[in-house]
Amino acid sequence: MNYYLNFLLLIYGLVLGSFYNVVGLRIPLNQSIITPRSACPSCGHQLRAYELIPVFSYILQKGKCRGCQSRISPIYPTMELLTGFLFVTAPLVVGLSGELVVALSLISMFIIIIVSDIHYMIIPDKILIWFAGIFLLERLIWPLIPWWDSLLGAVVGFTLLLVIALVSKGGMGFGDVKLYALLGFILGFKLVLLSFFLSTLYGAVIGGLALLFRIVKRRQPIPFGPFIAAGTLSAYYWGSEMIDFYLRFLNQGF
């Protein structure tokens, strides 16, 4: 892999991760993502250019506002680092092809969703609509094979989550329903089913551990967006291999 490309993707990931933090925090509040400038939520101190350098500003300021010395949420550098890491690793999995564009768009959408879901327990419609247009264009240029797999995946993703949302009576939000319709269009029907299975598995395991170690309280709502992101990227990257392995295991078992 080209080291220059790795470095470029890392820088893009860190910078865009910082921007995605802003988008994820402001869009649910119907605020502009351009103005006003970023400011400390505690004292209103407007951040200068040297205070907006992804990750490094947080480290240099020791995680505190230069104005009032209040703690800065670690979610900001975490999302920046996560975006950079995922951008760098994406070509290692999907290769240098058109699908890399789809992968980077998927990562971008998930970072925004994670920020929004963690803060507000909301997956904003505006984000889904914006990325729906992007993914529609990308799947026209780099379609799944067969092409109708995207349409079937959208129907399966929407129907599955809609049934669960109705049966659970609020246990599953309708933002998740719309998100899975979009994910089905991107992944196709087999991988969207695997995505939901893995997302649920990750949620159950991590949620169970959080309860065990009393990080969260019983019946306390937990944002499902991060688990959807983890499950979907796992299915997107390695889903075909997982399904093949499972089918071989079944054939050997019988």
C-alpha positions in Angstrom: 0.0 0.0 0.0 1.3 3.5 -0.9 2.5 5.2 2.2 1.6 8.6 0.7 -2.0 7.5 0.2 -2.1 6.2 3.8 -0.9 9.5 5.1 -3.3 11.4 3.0 -6.2 9.3 4.1 -5.2 9.7 7.7 -5.1 13.5 7.4 -8.4 13.6 5.6 -9.9 11.3 8.2 -8.7 13.5 11.1 -9.9 16.7 9.5 -13.3 15.3 8.3 -13.7 13.6 11.7 -13.5 17.0 13.3 -16.1 18.3 10.9 -18.4 15.3 11.4 -18.4 16.0 15.1 -19.9 19.4 14.3 -22.4 18.0 11.9 -23.5 15.3 14.4 -24.0 17.8 17.2 -25.7 20.6 15.2 -28.0 18.9 12.7 -30.3 17.4 15.3 -30.7 20.9 16.8 -31.4 22.4 13.3 -28.4 24.6 13.6 -26.1 25.7 10.8 -22.9 23.6 10.3 -21.1 26.6 9.1 -21.9 29.4 11.5 -21.4 30.3 14.3 -17.8 29.3 14.8 -17.1 26.4 17.2 -17.1 27.5 20.8 -16.8 26.1 24.3 -20.2 24.9 25.4 -19.4 26.0 29.0 -18.1 29.6 28.6 -18.8 30.4 25.0 -15.2 31.0 24.1 -14.9 30.9 20.3 -12.1 28.5 19.3 -9.3 29.9 17.2 -7.5 28.1 14.4 -4.8 26.6 16.6 -7.5 25.2 18.9 -9.2 23.3 16.1 -6.3 21.1 15.0 -7.7 17.6 15.2 -6.5 15.5 18.2 -3.3 17.7 18.7 -5.2 20.7 20.1 -7.0 18.4 22.6 -3.6 17.0 23.7 -1.8 20.3 23.9 -4.7 21.8 25.9 -4.7 18.8 28.2 -8.4 18.2 27.4 -9.4 21.6 28.8 -10.9 24.8 27.4 -8.3 27.6 27.2 -10.9 30.1 28.4 -12.6 28.5 31.4 -10.5 25.4 32.0 -13.6 23.2 31.9 -13.2 19.6 30.6 -13.6 19.0 26.9 -15.5 15.9 26.1 -13.1 13.1 24.9 -15.7 12.2 22.2 -14.2 14.9 20.0 -10.6 13.4 19.6 -12.1 9.9 19.8 -14.2 10.5 16.7 -11.4 12.2 14.9 -9.0 9.3 15.6 -11.7 6.7 14.7 -12.4 8.4 11.4 -8.7 8.6 10.6 -8.2 4.9 11.5 -11.2 3.7 9.4 -10.1 5.8 6.4 -6.6 4.3 6.5 -7.8 0.7 6.9 -10.6 0.9 4.3 -8.4 0.4 1.2 -6.6 -2.5 2.9 -10.0 -4.3 2.9 -11.8 -3.2 -0.3 -8.7 -2.3 -2.3 -8.1 0.6 -4.6 -11.3 0.5 -6.5 -14.6 2.4 -6.9 -15.9 0.5 -3.9 -13.4 2.4 -1.8 -15.5 5.6 -2.5 -18.6 3.7 -1.1 -16.6 2.6 1.9 -15.4 6.1 2.8 -19.0 7.4 2.4 -20.3 4.7 4.6 -17.7 5.5 7.3 -18.5 9.2 7.1 -22.2 8.6 7.6 -21.6 6.3 10.5 -19.3 8.8 12.3 -22.0 11.5 12.1 -24.7 9.0 13.2 -22.6 7.8 16.2 -22.0 11.4 17.4 -25.7 12.3 17.1 -26.9 9.1 18.6 -24.6 9.3 21.6 -25.6 12.9 22.4 -29.3 12.9 21.5 -30.4 9.3 20.9 -31.4 10.5 17.4 -30.5 9.5 13.9 -31.4 12.7 12.0 -33.5 12.3 8.8 -31.5 15.1 7.2 -28.3 13.0 7.4 -30.1 9.9 5.9 -31.6 11.9 3.1 -28.2 13.6 2.2 -26.4 10.2 2.2 -29.2 8.5 0.4 -28.5 10.8 -2.6 -24.8 10.1 -2.4 -25.2 6.3 -2.2 -27.8 6.3 -5.0 -25.3 8.0 -7.3 -22.5 5.7 -6.1 -24.5 2.5 -6.7 -25.4 3.7 -10.2 -21.7 4.0 -10.9 -20.5 0.9 -9.0 -23.6 -1.3 -8.7 -24.0 -4.5 -6.8 -24.1 -7.7 -8.9 -26.9 -8.4 -9.7 -28.1 -4.8 -9.7 -31.5 -5.6 -8.2 -29.8 -6.8 -5.0 -29.7 -3.2 -3.9 -33.5 -2.8 -4.3 -34.2 -6.1 -2.6 -31.8 -5.2 0.2 -33.6 -1.9 0.8 -37.0 -3.7 1.0 -35.6 -6.4 3.4 -33.8 -3.9 5.6 -36.8 -1.6 5.9 -39.4 -4.4 6.5 -37.3 -6.3 9.0 -36.7 -3.2 11.2 -40.2 -2.0 10.8 -41.6 -5.2 12.1 -39.2 -5.1 15.0 -40.1 -1.5 15.8 -43.8 -2.2 15.8 -43.5 -5.4 17.9 -41.1 -3.8 20.4 -43.4 -0.7 20.8 -40.6 1.8 20.9 -37.7 -0.5 21.7 -36.4 0.2 18.2 -36.6 3.7 16.8 -37.9 4.6 13.4 -34.6 6.3 12.7 -33.1 2.8 12.8 -35.8 1.6 10.3 -34.9 4.2 7.8 -31.2 3.7 8.3 -31.6 -0.1 7.6 -33.5 0.6 4.4 -30.5 2.7 3.2 -28.0 0.1 4.4 -29.9 -2.6 2.5 -29.6 -0.6 -0.6 -25.8 -0.3 -0.1 -25.1 -3.9 1.0 -27.8 -6.1 -0.7 -30.2 -8.4 1.1 -27.8 -11.1 2.4 -25.3 -8.7 3.9 -28.0 -6.4 5.4 -29.4 -9.4 7.3 -25.9 -10.3 8.5 -25.4 -6.6 9.5 -28.5 -6.7 11.7 -27.4 -10.0 13.3 -23.9 -8.7 14.1 -25.2 -5.4 15.3 -27.6 -7.1 17.7 -24.9 -9.5 18.8 -22.4 -6.6 19.5 -25.1 -4.7 21.3 -26.1 -7.7 23.5 -22.5 -8.5 24.4 -21.3 -4.9 25.1 -24.6 -3.9 26.7 -24.4 -7.0 29.0 -20.9 -6.1 30.0 -21.9 -2.5 30.7 -24.7 -3.8 33.0 -22.3 -6.3 34.7 -19.8 -3.6 35.5 -22.5 -1.0 36.3 -21.5 1.4 33.6 -25.2 1.7 32.7 -28.3 1.1 34.8 -30.9 -1.6 34.1 -33.6 -0.3 31.6 -31.3 2.7 30.8 -31.5 3.4 27.0 -28.3 2.7 25.1 -27.7 4.3 21.7 -27.8 1.5 19.1 -26.1 3.6 16.3 -22.5 2.6 17.3 -23.5 -1.1 17.2 -25.1 -0.7 13.8 -21.9 0.9 12.6 -19.8 -1.9 13.9 -22.1 -4.7 12.7 -22.5 -3.1 9.2 -18.8 -2.5 8.6 -18.1 -6.0 9.7 -20.7 -7.4 7.3 -19.6 -5.0 4.5 -15.9 -6.0 4.8 -16.0 -9.6 5.6 -19.7 -10.7 5.2 -19.2 -12.9 2.2 -16.4 -14.8 3.9 -18.5 -15.2 7.0 -21.5 -16.6 5.1 -19.3 -19.0 3.1 -17.7 -20.2 6.3 -21.1 -20.8 7.9 -22.4 -22.7 4.9 -19.3 -24.9 4.8 -19.7 -25.6 8.5 -23.4 -26.6 7.9 -22.4 -28.9 5.0 -19.7 -30.6 7.1 -22.1 -30.9 10.0 -24.7 -32.7 8.0 
